[in-house]
Structures are given as structure tokens and as C-alpha cells.
Amino acid sequence: MSGQIIVISGSSGVGKGTVVSNLMSKNGEYWLSTSTTTRPKRPNEIEGVHYKFVDRAEFERLISEHHFLEWELVYGHFYGTPGPPLEEAYRAGMKVVLEIDTKGALTVKRKMPESVLVFILPPSVEDQIKRLRQRGQDDEDTIQQRMKSFFDELEDIQYFDYAVVNDAVEDAVTRIKDIVSSDRWRAAKQDAIVGRLKNEYVRLFDEVKNG
């Protein structure tokens, strides 16, 4: 039985990383995809946990080898989702979580239509700007650039399956878990069960017909 692909996306400052961390810490059946990036490692980040950090030449080599399910150039740095480990976890029946940008999310949806796209929203614009400033990673010009991107990315929300407002982390995690649980039982995903029932029907009908 295959698993599920859950893509968590949203703009900088909406708290999607915190939401994903909380989701992963309490749910052993979830498997988090580790993205590869060319951007410098931040002081609080761990190689292989937050990202796999490579230089541009290595990233371009991986692109040429079709290693990534999706990749994007974001704010001057490459980010990519490695395909092989994700596909292995998916085939093993895991709930596979991707935390990626909105363009990458739409690429995943095109390649894997069964994936579930969740857009994380801030409770307000003021809250998002406050978060960006409090984390201390960007100057004011960069923050303004990120906010402009936020309004551009809102245009993509129409292509997402769900939107979750991150007004409180625990509530956002609960909403995502509810989404994942209900999505598993979508009729379009019950091909195996439907196939088995059809086969049983044909077998029983033939037995009745042949007496």
C-alpha cells in the first residue's frame, strides 16, 4: 500500500517550519523529506536534518542526473527535493512531508497528483512582518522583498487543496492531521479496494450464473 504526500508550503514568516517541527515530533508515522540547498548554513541548522548543504556545482550535477523531484531558484539560492528517498518512503506506506516553497509545491502536484497541498497562512500581515523581524535573519529591504513575494504567492493558493491559518501552532498541527486523515479516504484513492470488490462481484456473479 502506498503512503501519502503532504506538501506544507507558504511564505517566509508564516511559521511553517515550526508547524512542521511540531507535526514531526509527535507523529512517528510521518517521514520528513530533507531538501538540498546551495544557501549557507545558518548557526542553528544541522547538516542532513534541516537541509543537505551543497555548492552550486554539486547542485547542478544533481539536476543533470535527474535527482530532484522538483527544484527552484529562490532569492539567489537553489533548493531541491531529492526524489529517490521520498519515493522509497512513499512506497513503504509512510506519510511523507515536504516543506517547500509554493512553486515547488505546484511542481510536485503536477508530477504526483495524489499529493495533498497545504498552504500555511499568517493570522495577519502585521503578525507575519513581526515574525520576520523577530527571527533576525534579514535586513529591512529583504523583509520588504519577502512581503512582496507573499502577495504574489497568494495568487497560487487557488491551486492548493487546503489552507491553514497558523494562529496557534498546536491548532495548526491538529488541522493538518485532520486533513491527512480525511484525505486518505477520498474515493479517488480507493482504487485497490474498488478493484477487489469488482473482482469479487464478477466471481460471485459467475458462480451464480453457472449454478
HUPE-V239193 format. One record per backbone hydrogen bond with DSSP energy under -0.5 kcal/mol. CO is the residue of the C=O (numbers start at 1). NH is the residue of the N-H. E is the energy in kcal/mol with one decimal. If there is no record, write none. Layout:
BEGIN
CO:NH:E / CO:NH:E
END
This chain:
BEGIN
4:6:-0.6 / 4:96:-3.1 / 5:7:-0.6 / 5:116:-3.4 / 6:8:-0.6 / 6:98:-2.6 / 7:9:-0.6 / 7:118:-3.1 / 8:100:-1.3 / 9:120:-3.2 / 11:14:-1.5 / 15:19:-2.1 / 16:20:-2.7 / 17:21:-2.3 / 18:22:-2.2 / 19:23:-2.3 / 20:24:-2.7 / 21:25:-2.0 / 22:26:-0.8 / 23:26:-0.6 / 24:27:-0.8 / 27:30:-1.7 / 29:95:-2.0 / 31:33:-0.5 / 31:97:-3.1 / 33:35:-0.7 / 35:52:-2.5 / 36:80:-2.5 / 37:54:-2.5 / 42:45:-2.0 / 46:49:-1.9 / 46:50:-2.1 / 46:51:-0.8 / 51:48:-3.2 / 51:53:-0.6 / 52:37:-2.4 / 52:54:-0.5 / 55:59:-2.2 / 56:60:-2.7 / 57:61:-1.8 / 58:62:-2.2 / 59:63:-2.1 / 60:64:-2.2 / 61:65:-1.3 / 62:67:-2.5 / 63:66:-2.0 / 67:83:-3.1 / 70:81:-2.8 / 72:74:-0.6 / 72:79:-2.6 / 74:77:-1.8 / 77:74:-3.3 / 78:38:-1.9 / 79:72:-2.7 / 80:36:-2.8 / 80:82:-0.6 / 81:69:-3.3 / 81:70:-0.8 / 82:86:-0.6 / 83:87:-2.6 / 84:88:-2.0 / 85:89:-2.2 / 86:90:-2.5 / 87:91:-2.3 / 88:92:-1.4 / 89:94:-2.3 / 90:3:-2.3 / 90:93:-1.5 / 94:4:-1.8 / 94:96:-1.0 / 95:31:-2.9 / 96:6:-3.6 / 97:33:-2.8 / 98:8:-3.7 / 98:100:-0.7 / 101:105:-2.2 / 102:106:-2.0 / 103:107:-1.7 / 104:108:-2.3 / 105:109:-2.1 / 106:110:-1.8 / 107:111:-2.0 / 108:112:-3.3 / 112:115:-2.5 / 115:117:-0.6 / 116:7:-3.1 / 116:118:-0.6 / 117:119:-0.5 / 117:161:-0.9 / 117:162:-2.1 / 118:9:-2.6 / 118:120:-0.6 / 119:121:-0.5 / 119:164:-2.8 / 121:166:-3.3 / 124:128:-1.7 / 125:129:-2.4 / 126:130:-2.2 / 127:131:-2.2 / 128:132:-2.3 / 129:133:-2.2 / 130:134:-2.4 / 131:135:-1.9 / 132:137:-0.6 / 133:136:-0.8 / 139:143:-2.2 / 140:144:-2.2 / 141:145:-1.9 / 142:146:-2.5 / 143:147:-2.2 / 144:148:-2.0 / 145:149:-2.1 / 146:150:-1.8 / 147:151:-1.7 / 148:152:-1.7 / 149:153:-3.0 / 150:154:-1.5 / 152:155:-1.3 / 153:156:-1.6 / 154:157:-1.0 / 155:158:-0.6 / 156:159:-2.2 / 157:160:-1.5 / 162:119:-2.6 / 164:121:-2.8 / 164:166:-0.5 / 165:167:-1.5 / 168:172:-2.5 / 169:173:-2.6 / 170:174:-2.2 / 171:175:-2.2 / 172:176:-2.1 / 173:177:-2.5 / 174:178:-2.2 / 175:179:-2.2 / 176:180:-2.6 / 177:181:-2.3 / 178:182:-2.4 / 179:183:-2.4 / 180:184:-1.4 / 182:185:-1.0 / 183:186:-1.9 / 186:189:-2.0 / 187:190:-1.7 / 190:194:-2.8 / 191:195:-2.8 / 192:196:-2.1 / 193:197:-2.5 / 194:198:-2.3 / 195:199:-2.2 / 196:200:-2.3 / 197:201:-2.4 / 198:202:-2.5 / 199:203:-2.4 / 200:204:-2.8 / 201:205:-2.7 / 202:206:-2.3 / 203:207:-2.0 / 204:208:-2.3 / 205:209:-2.7 / 206:210:-2.4 / 208:211:-0.8
END
